[in-house]
Structure formats: structure tokens, C-alpha cells
Amino acid sequence: MGKNRVRSLRCPTCRRIVLASDAEFPFCSERCRAIDLGKWASGAYVISSPLNDPETDDSNYPNQHAKEQQ
């Protein structure tokens, strides 16, 4: 029969193995969680390319195009 697999990941900050059942998952500790949050707050992490959501993309809006040509 099938074996139960233990889910685990590596902590994104220090790379230690963390089990899914750990309280701080996916981090190994509160310290690593705070370091990660600090990186987001300081701008060290960025999204590399803009999202292209057709519902919020206003690049085809007629007035936008007219303003750019002036």
C-alpha cells in the first residue's frame, strides 16, 4: 500500500528543512520570518515584470493614446 509522505520545504531565509507540521512553516523560526518580511519592506524583493491583467490594463484607452501623442 502507499506510504504517507511527510511534506517539507527549505526555509527561504536560511535553507534549513522545515516540516509542513511546524508552527512557523514555511519558515524555520520567527527570526527567519522577520528577516523575510524586512526584505519585502525594504524593497530587496521585487516582481520582475508587470502583470498584464486585461481588466486593469488601460493602455488601449482612447484618451491615454491621445495624450501621449501631444
PDB file of N, CA, C, O and CB in Angstrom:
ATOM      1  N   MET A   1       0.834  -1.177   0.000  1.00  0.00           N
ATOM      2  CA  MET A   1       0.000   0.000   0.000  1.00  0.00           C
ATOM      3  C   MET A   1       0.885   1.250   0.000  1.00  0.00           C
ATOM      4  O   MET A   1       2.108   1.149   0.102  1.00  0.00           O
ATOM      5  CB  MET A   1      -0.952  -0.007   1.215  1.00  0.00           C
ATOM      6  N   GLY A   2       0.253   2.447  -0.116  1.00  0.00           N
ATOM      7  CA  GLY A   2       1.000   3.692  -0.220  1.00  0.00           C
ATOM      8  C   GLY A   2       1.598   4.150   1.098  1.00  0.00           C
ATOM      9  O   GLY A   2       1.045   3.909   2.172  1.00  0.00           O
ATOM     10  N   LYS A   3       2.731   4.810   0.992  1.00  0.00           N
ATOM     11  CA  LYS A   3       3.377   5.378   2.168  1.00  0.00           C
ATOM     12  C   LYS A   3       2.884   6.801   2.369  1.00  0.00           C
ATOM     13  O   LYS A   3       2.602   7.514   1.406  1.00  0.00           O
ATOM     14  CB  LYS A   3       4.919   5.344   2.028  1.00  0.00           C
ATOM     15  N   ASN A   4       2.782   7.205   3.625  1.00  0.00           N
ATOM     16  CA  ASN A   4       2.450   8.604   3.908  1.00  0.00           C
ATOM     17  C   ASN A   4       3.707   9.429   3.726  1.00  0.00           C
ATOM     18  O   ASN A   4       4.738   9.162   4.342  1.00  0.00           O
ATOM     19  CB  ASN A   4       1.867   8.780   5.352  1.00  0.00           C
ATOM     20  N   ARG A   5       3.608  10.428   2.875  1.00  0.00           N
ATOM     21  CA  ARG A   5       4.759  11.297   2.637  1.00  0.00           C
ATOM     22  C   ARG A   5       4.730  12.463   3.596  1.00  0.00           C
ATOM     23  O   ARG A   5       3.676  13.051   3.840  1.00  0.00           O
ATOM     24  CB  ARG A   5       4.781  11.798   1.186  1.00  0.00           C
ATOM     25  N   VAL A   6       5.871  12.797   4.135  1.00  0.00           N
ATOM     26  CA  VAL A   6       5.999  13.957   5.007  1.00  0.00           C
ATOM     27  C   VAL A   6       6.361  15.137   4.120  1.00  0.00           C
ATOM     28  O   VAL A   6       7.380  15.120   3.430  1.00  0.00           O
ATOM     29  CB  VAL A   6       7.075  13.727   6.138  1.00  0.00           C
ATOM     30  N   ARG A   7       5.517  16.163   4.146  1.00  0.00           N
ATOM     31  CA  ARG A   7       5.781  17.355   3.335  1.00  0.00           C
ATOM     32  C   ARG A   7       6.785  18.235   4.037  1.00  0.00           C
ATOM     33  O   ARG A   7       6.661  18.519   5.228  1.00  0.00           O
ATOM     34  CB  ARG A   7       4.486  18.139   3.057  1.00  0.00           C
ATOM     35  N   SER A   8       7.766  18.657   3.297  1.00  0.00           N
ATOM     36  CA  SER A   8       8.769  19.557   3.851  1.00  0.00           C
ATOM     37  C   SER A   8       9.285  20.480   2.754  1.00  0.00           C
ATOM     38  O   SER A   8       9.213  20.168   1.566  1.00  0.00           O
ATOM     39  CB  SER A   8       9.932  18.762   4.489  1.00  0.00           C
ATOM     40  N   LEU A   9       9.797  21.603   3.178  1.00  0.00           N
ATOM     41  CA  LEU A   9      10.425  22.580   2.300  1.00  0.00           C
ATOM     42  C   LEU A   9      11.689  23.080   2.972  1.00  0.00           C
ATOM     43  O   LEU A   9      11.955  22.765   4.132  1.00  0.00           O
ATOM     44  CB  LEU A   9       9.460  23.757   1.974  1.00  0.00           C
ATOM     45  N   ARG A  10      12.446  23.842   2.254  1.00  0.00           N
ATOM     46  CA  ARG A  10      13.589  24.515   2.862  1.00  0.00           C
ATOM     47  C   ARG A  10      13.170  25.939   3.218  1.00  0.00           C
ATOM     48  O   ARG A  10      12.467  26.602   2.455  1.00  0.00           O
ATOM     49  CB  ARG A  10      14.831  24.513   1.901  1.00  0.00           C
ATOM     50  N   CYS A  11      13.605  26.393   4.372  1.00  0.00           N
ATOM     51  CA  CYS A  11      13.322  27.755   4.821  1.00  0.00           C
ATOM     52  C   CYS A  11      13.884  28.709   3.768  1.00  0.00           C
ATOM     53  O   CYS A  11      15.047  28.576   3.390  1.00  0.00           O
ATOM     54  CB  CYS A  11      13.943  28.039   6.247  1.00  0.00           C
ATOM     55  N   PRO A  12      13.086  29.672   3.283  1.00  0.00           N
ATOM     56  CA  PRO A  12      13.577  30.587   2.247  1.00  0.00           C
ATOM     57  C   PRO A  12      14.715  31.485   2.718  1.00  0.00           C
ATOM     58  O   PRO A  12      15.443  32.033   1.891  1.00  0.00           O
ATOM     59  CB  PRO A  12      12.447  31.442   1.753  1.00  0.00           C
ATOM     60  N   THR A  13      14.881  31.645   4.015  1.00  0.00           N
ATOM     61  CA  THR A  13      15.918  32.528   4.536  1.00  0.00           C
ATOM     62  C   THR A  13      17.223  31.792   4.803  1.00  0.00           C
ATOM     63  O   THR A  13      18.272  32.210   4.313  1.00  0.00           O
ATOM     64  CB  THR A  13      15.441  33.191   5.804  1.00  0.00           C
ATOM     65  N   CYS A  14      17.183  30.704   5.568  1.00  0.00           N
ATOM     66  CA  CYS A  14      18.419  30.024   5.975  1.00  0.00           C
ATOM     67  C   CYS A  14      18.605  28.654   5.331  1.00  0.00           C
ATOM     68  O   CYS A  14      19.653  28.030   5.503  1.00  0.00           O
ATOM     69  CB  CYS A  14      18.441  29.871   7.468  1.00  0.00           C
ATOM     70  N   ARG A  15      17.614  28.183   4.601  1.00  0.00           N
ATOM     71  CA  ARG A  15      17.657  26.928   3.849  1.00  0.00           C
ATOM     72  C   ARG A  15      17.605  25.669   4.713  1.00  0.00           C
ATOM     73  O   ARG A  15      17.931  24.592   4.214  1.00  0.00           O
ATOM     74  CB  ARG A  15      18.892  26.895   3.025  1.00  0.00           C
ATOM     75  N   ARG A  16      17.213  25.755   5.974  1.00  0.00           N
ATOM     76  CA  ARG A  16      17.017  24.560   6.803  1.00  0.00           C
ATOM     77  C   ARG A  16      15.757  23.841   6.351  1.00  0.00           C
ATOM     78  O   ARG A  16      14.845  24.469   5.812  1.00  0.00           O
ATOM     79  CB  ARG A  16      16.924  24.930   8.312  1.00  0.00           C
ATOM     80  N   ILE A  17      15.696  22.530   6.563  1.00  0.00           N
ATOM     81  CA  ILE A  17      14.494  21.762   6.217  1.00  0.00           C
ATOM     82  C   ILE A  17      13.420  22.033   7.269  1.00  0.00           C
ATOM     83  O   ILE A  17      13.676  21.967   8.471  1.00  0.00           O
ATOM     84  CB  ILE A  17      14.807  20.226   6.120  1.00  0.00           C
ATOM     85  N   VAL A  18      12.212  22.339   6.788  1.00  0.00           N
ATOM     86  CA  VAL A  18      11.081  22.650   7.663  1.00  0.00           C
ATOM     87  C   VAL A  18       9.928  21.730   7.278  1.00  0.00           C
ATOM     88  O   VAL A  18       9.575  21.626   6.103  1.00  0.00           O
ATOM     89  CB  VAL A  18      10.663  24.166   7.553  1.00  0.00           C
ATOM     90  N   LEU A  19       9.352  21.071   8.259  1.00  0.00           N
ATOM     91  CA  LEU A  19       8.206  20.199   8.016  1.00  0.00           C
ATOM     92  C   LEU A  19       6.933  21.026   7.938  1.00  0.00           C
ATOM     93  O   LEU A  19       6.822  22.068   8.584  1.00  0.00           O
ATOM     94  CB  LEU A  19       8.087  19.129   9.121  1.00  0.00           C
ATOM     95  N   ALA A  20       5.974  20.562   7.148  1.00  0.00           N
ATOM     96  CA  ALA A  20       4.707  21.274   6.987  1.00  0.00           C
ATOM     97  C   ALA A  20       3.942  21.369   8.301  1.00  0.00           C
ATOM     98  O   ALA A  20       3.107  22.258   8.466  1.00  0.00           O
ATOM     99  CB  ALA A  20       3.848  20.586   5.937  1.00  0.00           C
ATOM    100  N   SER A  21       4.212  20.478   9.221  1.00  0.00           N
ATOM    101  CA  SER A  21       3.505  20.493  10.506  1.00  0.00           C
ATOM    102  C   SER A  21       4.124  21.463  11.514  1.00  0.00           C
ATOM    103  O   SER A  21       3.548  21.682  12.579  1.00  0.00           O
ATOM    104  CB  SER A  21       3.487  19.100  11.097  1.00  0.00           C
ATOM    105  N   ASP A  22       5.283  22.047  11.200  1.00  0.00           N
ATOM    106  CA  ASP A  22       5.924  23.000  12.116  1.00  0.00           C
ATOM    107  C   ASP A  22       5.114  24.289  12.207  1.00  0.00           C
ATOM    108  O   ASP A  22       4.471  24.700  11.242  1.00  0.00           O
ATOM    109  CB  ASP A  22       7.363  23.311  11.656  1.00  0.00           C
ATOM    110  N   ALA A  23       5.155  24.917  13.374  1.00  0.00           N
ATOM    111  CA  ALA A  23       4.344  26.114  13.635  1.00  0.00           C
ATOM    112  C   ALA A  23       4.721  27.297  12.745  1.00  0.00           C
ATOM    113  O   ALA A  23       3.847  28.089  12.392  1.00  0.00           O
ATOM    114  CB  ALA A  23       4.481  26.518  15.086  1.00  0.00           C
ATOM    115  N   GLU A  24       5.973  27.440  12.379  1.00  0.00           N
ATOM    116  CA  GLU A  24       6.426  28.592  11.603  1.00  0.00           C
ATOM    117  C   GLU A  24       6.487  28.322  10.096  1.00  0.00           C
ATOM    118  O   GLU A  24       6.990  29.158   9.345  1.00  0.00           O
ATOM    119  CB  GLU A  24       7.783  29.023  12.089  1.00  0.00           C
ATOM    120  N   PHE A  25       5.988  27.177   9.647  1.00  0.00           N
ATOM    121  CA  PHE A  25       6.053  26.795   8.236  1.00  0.00           C
ATOM    122  C   PHE A  25       5.557  27.923   7.340  1.00  0.00           C
ATOM    123  O   PHE A  25       4.499  28.477   7.642  1.00  0.00           O
ATOM    124  CB  PHE A  25       5.230  25.525   7.987  1.00  0.00           C
ATOM    125  N   PRO A  26       6.215  28.297   6.294  1.00  0.00           N
ATOM    126  CA  PRO A  26       7.348  27.671   5.628  1.00  0.00           C
ATOM    127  C   PRO A  26       8.708  28.129   6.138  1.00  0.00           C
ATOM    128  O   PRO A  26       9.736  27.765   5.566  1.00  0.00           O
ATOM    129  CB  PRO A  26       7.264  27.934   4.175  1.00  0.00           C
ATOM    130  N   PHE A  27       8.729  28.920   7.205  1.00  0.00           N
ATOM    131  CA  PHE A  27       9.993  29.354   7.789  1.00  0.00           C
ATOM    132  C   PHE A  27      10.352  28.433   8.943  1.00  0.00           C
ATOM    133  O   PHE A  27       9.493  27.731   9.476  1.00  0.00           O
ATOM    134  CB  PHE A  27       9.912  30.826   8.266  1.00  0.00           C
ATOM    135  N   CYS A  28      11.634  28.437   9.331  1.00  0.00           N
ATOM    136  CA  CYS A  28      12.056  27.561  10.424  1.00  0.00           C
ATOM    137  C   CYS A  28      11.886  28.249  11.775  1.00  0.00           C
ATOM    138  O   CYS A  28      11.833  27.576  12.804  1.00  0.00           O
ATOM    139  CB  CYS A  28      13.514  27.133  10.232  1.00  0.00           C
ATOM    140  N   SER A  29      11.800  29.573  11.787  1.00  0.00           N
ATOM    141  CA  SER A  29      11.696  30.304  13.051  1.00  0.00           C
ATOM    142  C   SER A  29      11.059  31.668  12.816  1.00  0.00           C
ATOM    143  O   SER A  29      10.913  32.115  11.678  1.00  0.00           O
ATOM    144  CB  SER A  29      13.087  30.465  13.708  1.00  0.00           C
ATOM    145  N   GLU A  30      10.687  32.312  13.902  1.00  0.00           N
ATOM    146  CA  GLU A  30      10.140  33.665  13.829  1.00  0.00           C
ATOM    147  C   GLU A  30      11.209  34.631  13.310  1.00  0.00           C
ATOM    148  O   GLU A  30      10.895  35.590  12.605  1.00  0.00           O
ATOM    149  CB  GLU A  30       9.620  34.123  15.218  1.00  0.00           C
ATOM    150  N   ARG A  31      12.468  34.374  13.663  1.00  0.00           N
ATOM    151  CA  ARG A  31      13.574  35.216  13.202  1.00  0.00           C
ATOM    152  C   ARG A  31      13.651  35.206  11.677  1.00  0.00           C
ATOM    153  O   ARG A  31      13.748  36.266  11.058  1.00  0.00           O
ATOM    154  CB  ARG A  31      14.911  34.738  13.809  1.00  0.00           C
ATOM    155  N   CYS A  32      13.610  34.026  11.066  1.00  0.00           N
ATOM    156  CA  CYS A  32      13.671  33.929   9.604  1.00  0.00           C
ATOM    157  C   CYS A  32      12.450  34.576   8.959  1.00  0.00           C
ATOM    158  O   CYS A  32      12.561  35.188   7.897  1.00  0.00           O
ATOM    159  CB  CYS A  32      13.777  32.460   9.168  1.00  0.00           C
ATOM    160  N   ARG A  33      11.289  34.445   9.592  1.00  0.00           N
ATOM    161  CA  ARG A  33      10.072  35.084   9.081  1.00  0.00           C
ATOM    162  C   ARG A  33      10.236  36.606   9.097  1.00  0.00           C
ATOM    163  O   ARG A  33       9.844  37.277   8.142  1.00  0.00           O
ATOM    164  CB  ARG A  33       8.833  34.661   9.922  1.00  0.00           C
ATOM    165  N   ALA A  34      10.813  37.158  10.174  1.00  0.00           N
ATOM    166  CA  ALA A  34      11.012  38.604  10.289  1.00  0.00           C
ATOM    167  C   ALA A  34      12.053  39.105   9.284  1.00  0.00           C
ATOM    168  O   ALA A  34      11.898  40.190   8.725  1.00  0.00           O
ATOM    169  CB  ALA A  34      11.441  38.967  11.716  1.00  0.00           C
ATOM    170  N   ILE A  35      13.099  38.334   9.056  1.00  0.00           N
ATOM    171  CA  ILE A  35      14.109  38.709   8.061  1.00  0.00           C
ATOM    172  C   ILE A  35      13.473  38.795   6.680  1.00  0.00           C
ATOM    173  O   ILE A  35      13.729  39.743   5.937  1.00  0.00           O
ATOM    174  CB  ILE A  35      15.278  37.694   8.054  1.00  0.00           C
ATOM    175  N   ASP A  36      12.652  37.818   6.332  1.00  0.00           N
ATOM    176  CA  ASP A  36      11.970  37.801   5.038  1.00  0.00           C
ATOM    177  C   ASP A  36      11.034  39.000   4.898  1.00  0.00           C
ATOM    178  O   ASP A  36      11.010  39.648   3.851  1.00  0.00           O
ATOM    179  CB  ASP A  36      11.183  36.493   4.865  1.00  0.00           C
ATOM    180  N   LEU A  37      10.270  39.295   5.935  1.00  0.00           N
ATOM    181  CA  LEU A  37       9.366  40.445   5.915  1.00  0.00           C
ATOM    182  C   LEU A  37      10.161  41.738   5.733  1.00  0.00           C
ATOM    183  O   LEU A  37       9.744  42.625   4.988  1.00  0.00           O
ATOM    184  CB  LEU A  37       8.528  40.504   7.216  1.00  0.00           C
ATOM    185  N   GLY A  38      11.294  41.846   6.406  1.00  0.00           N
ATOM    186  CA  GLY A  38      12.147  43.023   6.266  1.00  0.00           C
ATOM    187  C   GLY A  38      12.655  43.206   4.849  1.00  0.00           C
ATOM    188  O   GLY A  38      12.772  44.335   4.371  1.00  0.00           O
ATOM    189  N   LYS A  39      12.959  42.107   4.172  1.00  0.00           N
ATOM    190  CA  LYS A  39      13.415  42.193   2.777  1.00  0.00           C
ATOM    191  C   LYS A  39      12.309  42.720   1.876  1.00  0.00           C
ATOM    192  O   LYS A  39      12.569  43.518   0.975  1.00  0.00           O
ATOM    193  CB  LYS A  39      13.890  40.818   2.278  1.00  0.00           C
ATOM    194  N   TRP A  40      11.064  42.276   2.112  1.00  0.00           N
ATOM    195  CA  TRP A  40       9.941  42.796   1.326  1.00  0.00           C
ATOM    196  C   TRP A  40       9.750  44.279   1.612  1.00  0.00           C
ATOM    197  O   TRP A  40       9.546  45.067   0.688  1.00  0.00           O
ATOM    198  CB  TRP A  40       8.641  42.015   1.636  1.00  0.00           C
ATOM    199  N   ALA A  41       9.813  44.668   2.889  1.00  0.00           N
ATOM    200  CA  ALA A  41       9.565  46.058   3.275  1.00  0.00           C
ATOM    201  C   ALA A  41      10.645  47.007   2.746  1.00  0.00           C
ATOM    202  O   ALA A  41      10.351  48.157   2.420  1.00  0.00           O
ATOM    203  CB  ALA A  41       9.483  46.168   4.792  1.00  0.00           C
ATOM    204  N   SER A  42      11.892  46.532   2.659  1.00  0.00           N
ATOM    205  CA  SER A  42      12.987  47.389   2.202  1.00  0.00           C
ATOM    206  C   SER A  42      13.087  47.456   0.683  1.00  0.00           C
ATOM    207  O   SER A  42      13.840  48.269   0.147  1.00  0.00           O
ATOM    208  CB  SER A  42      14.296  46.898   2.771  1.00  0.00           C
ATOM    209  N   GLY A  43      12.336  46.610  -0.013  1.00  0.00           N
ATOM    210  CA  GLY A  43      12.384  46.603  -1.466  1.00  0.00           C
ATOM    211  C   GLY A  43      13.427  45.657  -2.035  1.00  0.00           C
ATOM    212  O   GLY A  43      13.700  45.691  -3.234  1.00  0.00           O
ATOM    213  N   ALA A  44      14.014  44.811  -1.195  1.00  0.00           N
ATOM    214  CA  ALA A  44      15.006  43.848  -1.680  1.00  0.00           C
ATOM    215  C   ALA A  44      14.366  42.818  -2.600  1.00  0.00           C
ATOM    216  O   ALA A  44      15.026  42.309  -3.506  1.00  0.00           O
ATOM    217  CB  ALA A  44      15.690  43.146  -0.505  1.00  0.00           C
ATOM    218  N   TYR A  45      13.104  42.505  -2.383  1.00  0.00           N
ATOM    219  CA  TYR A  45      12.366  41.606  -3.264  1.00  0.00           C
ATOM    220  C   TYR A  45      11.489  42.452  -4.173  1.00  0.00           C
ATOM    221  O   TYR A  45      10.797  43.353  -3.700  1.00  0.00           O
ATOM    222  CB  TYR A  45      11.512  40.580  -2.450  1.00  0.00           C
ATOM    223  N   VAL A  46      11.507  42.174  -5.462  1.00  0.00           N
ATOM    224  CA  VAL A  46      10.656  42.886  -6.408  1.00  0.00           C
ATOM    225  C   VAL A  46      10.055  41.883  -7.387  1.00  0.00           C
ATOM    226  O   VAL A  46      10.616  40.812  -7.620  1.00  0.00           O
ATOM    227  CB  VAL A  46      11.456  43.986  -7.163  1.00  0.00           C
ATOM    228  N   ILE A  47       8.929  42.237  -7.945  1.00  0.00           N
ATOM    229  CA  ILE A  47       8.322  41.436  -9.003  1.00  0.00           C
ATOM    230  C   ILE A  47       8.984  41.877 -10.293  1.00  0.00           C
ATOM    231  O   ILE A  47       8.968  43.062 -10.625  1.00  0.00           O
ATOM    232  CB  ILE A  47       6.745  41.607  -9.058  1.00  0.00           C
ATOM    233  N   SER A  48       9.562  40.948 -11.017  1.00  0.00           N
ATOM    234  CA  SER A  48      10.427  41.276 -12.146  1.00  0.00           C
ATOM    235  C   SER A  48       9.709  41.870 -13.353  1.00  0.00           C
ATOM    236  O   SER A  48      10.309  42.656 -14.086  1.00  0.00           O
ATOM    237  CB  SER A  48      11.147  40.060 -12.571  1.00  0.00           C
ATOM    238  N   SER A  49       8.476  41.528 -13.578  1.00  0.00           N
ATOM    239  CA  SER A  49       7.766  42.081 -14.729  1.00  0.00           C
ATOM    240  C   SER A  49       6.348  42.460 -14.311  1.00  0.00           C
ATOM    241  O   SER A  49       5.774  41.843 -13.413  1.00  0.00           O
ATOM    242  CB  SER A  49       7.740  41.066 -15.909  1.00  0.00           C
ATOM    243  N   PRO A  50       5.793  43.465 -14.957  1.00  0.00           N
ATOM    244  CA  PRO A  50       4.435  43.894 -14.578  1.00  0.00           C
ATOM    245  C   PRO A  50       3.401  42.831 -14.964  1.00  0.00           C
ATOM    246  O   PRO A  50       3.582  42.077 -15.921  1.00  0.00           O
ATOM    247  CB  PRO A  50       4.084  45.246 -15.255  1.00  0.00           C
ATOM    248  N   LEU A  51       2.338  42.796 -14.206  1.00  0.00           N
ATOM    249  CA  LEU A  51       1.230  41.900 -14.518  1.00  0.00           C
ATOM    250  C   LEU A  51       0.436  42.479 -15.674  1.00  0.00           C
ATOM    251  O   LEU A  51       0.252  43.694 -15.758  1.00  0.00           O
ATOM    252  CB  LEU A  51       0.321  41.679 -13.281  1.00  0.00           C
ATOM    253  N   ASN A  52      -0.024  41.640 -16.544  1.00  0.00           N
ATOM    254  CA  ASN A  52      -0.827  42.089 -17.673  1.00  0.00           C
ATOM    255  C   ASN A  52      -2.245  41.580 -17.503  1.00  0.00           C
ATOM    256  O   ASN A  52      -2.634  40.575 -18.099  1.00  0.00           O
ATOM    257  CB  ASN A  52      -0.226  41.606 -19.015  1.00  0.00           C
ATOM    258  N   ASP A  53      -3.011  42.280 -16.687  1.00  0.00           N
ATOM    259  CA  ASP A  53      -4.403  41.928 -16.442  1.00  0.00           C
ATOM    260  C   ASP A  53      -5.267  42.736 -17.405  1.00  0.00           C
ATOM    261  O   ASP A  53      -5.299  43.963 -17.313  1.00  0.00           O
ATOM    262  CB  ASP A  53      -4.809  42.196 -14.950  1.00  0.00           C
ATOM    263  N   PRO A  54      -5.971  42.073 -18.327  1.00  0.00           N
ATOM    264  CA  PRO A  54      -6.767  42.815 -19.309  1.00  0.00           C
ATOM    265  C   PRO A  54      -7.853  43.683 -18.681  1.00  0.00           C
ATOM    266  O   PRO A  54      -8.266  44.671 -19.289  1.00  0.00           O
ATOM    267  CB  PRO A  54      -7.400  41.853 -20.273  1.00  0.00           C
ATOM    268  N   GLU A  55      -8.320  43.350 -17.502  1.00  0.00           N
ATOM    269  CA  GLU A  55      -9.365  44.164 -16.870  1.00  0.00           C
ATOM    270  C   GLU A  55      -8.828  45.459 -16.288  1.00  0.00           C
ATOM    271  O   GLU A  55      -9.578  46.427 -16.159  1.00  0.00           O
ATOM    272  CB  GLU A  55     -10.048  43.374 -15.781  1.00  0.00           C
ATOM    273  N   THR A  56      -7.540  45.508 -15.931  1.00  0.00           N
ATOM    274  CA  THR A  56      -6.972  46.725 -15.357  1.00  0.00           C
ATOM    275  C   THR A  56      -5.996  47.411 -16.302  1.00  0.00           C
ATOM    276  O   THR A  56      -5.475  48.475 -15.970  1.00  0.00           O
ATOM    277  CB  THR A  56      -6.278  46.407 -14.055  1.00  0.00           C
ATOM    278  N   ASP A  57      -5.736  46.836 -17.459  1.00  0.00           N
ATOM    279  CA  ASP A  57      -4.824  47.422 -18.428  1.00  0.00           C
ATOM    280  C   ASP A  57      -5.539  48.543 -19.169  1.00  0.00           C
ATOM    281  O   ASP A  57      -6.506  48.304 -19.892  1.00  0.00           O
ATOM    282  CB  ASP A  57      -4.299  46.351 -19.418  1.00  0.00           C
ATOM    283  N   ASP A  58      -5.055  49.775 -18.983  1.00  0.00           N
ATOM    284  CA  ASP A  58      -5.698  50.912 -19.648  1.00  0.00           C
ATOM    285  C   ASP A  58      -4.861  51.447 -20.813  1.00  0.00           C
ATOM    286  O   ASP A  58      -5.073  52.580 -21.246  1.00  0.00           O
ATOM    287  CB  ASP A  58      -5.951  52.030 -18.640  1.00  0.00           C
ATOM    288  N   SER A  59      -3.929  50.670 -21.319  1.00  0.00           N
ATOM    289  CA  SER A  59      -3.071  51.138 -22.409  1.00  0.00           C
ATOM    290  C   SER A  59      -3.836  51.357 -23.709  1.00  0.00           C
ATOM    291  O   SER A  59      -3.370  52.106 -24.568  1.00  0.00           O
ATOM    292  CB  SER A  59      -1.955  50.149 -22.643  1.00  0.00           C
ATOM    293  N   ASN A  60      -4.980  50.735 -23.876  1.00  0.00           N
ATOM    294  CA  ASN A  60      -5.775  50.922 -25.087  1.00  0.00           C
ATOM    295  C   ASN A  60      -6.871  51.963 -24.918  1.00  0.00           C
ATOM    296  O   ASN A  60      -7.671  52.175 -25.830  1.00  0.00           O
ATOM    297  CB  ASN A  60      -6.387  49.613 -25.504  1.00  0.00           C
ATOM    298  N   TYR A  61      -6.916  52.600 -23.784  1.00  0.00           N
ATOM    299  CA  TYR A  61      -7.932  53.619 -23.533  1.00  0.00           C
ATOM    300  C   TYR A  61      -7.703  54.793 -24.495  1.00  0.00           C
ATOM    301  O   TYR A  61      -6.583  55.299 -24.573  1.00  0.00           O
ATOM    302  CB  TYR A  61      -7.890  54.099 -22.040  1.00  0.00           C
ATOM    303  N   PRO A  62      -8.725  55.237 -25.223  1.00  0.00           N
ATOM    304  CA  PRO A  62      -8.531  56.260 -26.275  1.00  0.00           C
ATOM    305  C   PRO A  62      -7.882  57.550 -25.779  1.00  0.00           C
ATOM    306  O   PRO A  62      -6.991  58.066 -26.453  1.00  0.00           O
ATOM    307  CB  PRO A  62      -9.857  56.598 -26.900  1.00  0.00           C
ATOM    308  N   ASN A  63      -8.281  58.080 -24.657  1.00  0.00           N
ATOM    309  CA  ASN A  63      -7.720  59.333 -24.171  1.00  0.00           C
ATOM    310  C   ASN A  63      -6.248  59.181 -23.801  1.00  0.00           C
ATOM    311  O   ASN A  63      -5.469  60.117 -23.981  1.00  0.00           O
ATOM    312  CB  ASN A  63      -8.510  59.831 -22.969  1.00  0.00           C
ATOM    313  N   GLN A  64      -5.865  58.038 -23.298  1.00  0.00           N
ATOM    314  CA  GLN A  64      -4.474  57.783 -22.922  1.00  0.00           C
ATOM    315  C   GLN A  64      -3.578  57.900 -24.169  1.00  0.00           C
ATOM    316  O   GLN A  64      -2.515  58.518 -24.122  1.00  0.00           O
ATOM    317  CB  GLN A  64      -4.329  56.369 -22.261  1.00  0.00           C
ATOM    318  N   HIS A  65      -4.016  57.308 -25.260  1.00  0.00           N
ATOM    319  CA  HIS A  65      -3.249  57.327 -26.503  1.00  0.00           C
ATOM    320  C   HIS A  65      -3.162  58.762 -27.056  1.00  0.00           C
ATOM    321  O   HIS A  65      -2.106  59.170 -27.540  1.00  0.00           O
ATOM    322  CB  HIS A  65      -3.894  56.378 -27.549  1.00  0.00           C
ATOM    323  N   ALA A  66      -4.242  59.514 -26.989  1.00  0.00           N
ATOM    324  CA  ALA A  66      -4.248  60.896 -27.492  1.00  0.00           C
ATOM    325  C   ALA A  66      -3.318  61.788 -26.688  1.00  0.00           C
ATOM    326  O   ALA A  66      -2.656  62.654 -27.260  1.00  0.00           O
ATOM    327  CB  ALA A  66      -5.664  61.468 -27.461  1.00  0.00           C
ATOM    328  N   LYS A  67      -3.251  61.596 -25.359  1.00  0.00           N
ATOM    329  CA  LYS A  67      -2.382  62.401 -24.508  1.00  0.00           C
ATOM    330  C   LYS A  67      -0.914  62.138 -24.814  1.00  0.00           C
ATOM    331  O   LYS A  67      -0.092  63.051 -24.741  1.00  0.00           O
ATOM    332  CB  LYS A  67      -2.670  62.118 -23.037  1.00  0.00           C
ATOM    333  N   GLU A  68      -0.583  60.904 -25.154  1.00  0.00           N
ATOM    334  CA  GLU A  68       0.796  60.547 -25.441  1.00  0.00           C
ATOM    335  C   GLU A  68       1.286  61.176 -26.744  1.00  0.00           C
ATOM    336  O   GLU A  68       2.478  61.449 -26.885  1.00  0.00           O
ATOM    337  CB  GLU A  68       0.938  59.039 -25.508  1.00  0.00           C
ATOM    338  N   GLN A  69       0.382  61.410 -27.696  1.00  0.00           N
ATOM    339  CA  GLN A  69       0.782  61.970 -28.987  1.00  0.00           C
ATOM    340  C   GLN A  69       0.985  63.483 -28.920  1.00  0.00           C
ATOM    341  O   GLN A  69       1.630  64.041 -29.809  1.00  0.00           O
ATOM    342  CB  GLN A  69      -0.260  61.638 -30.043  1.00  0.00           C
ATOM    343  N   GLN A  70       0.472  64.155 -27.924  1.00  0.00           N
ATOM    344  CA  GLN A  70       0.573  65.625 -27.837  1.00  0.00           C
ATOM    345  C   GLN A  70       1.912  66.082 -27.387  1.00  0.00           C
ATOM    346  O   GLN A  70       2.146  67.284 -27.267  1.00  0.00           O
ATOM    347  CB  GLN A  70      -0.456  66.172 -26.912  1.00  0.00           C
TER     348      GLN A  70
END
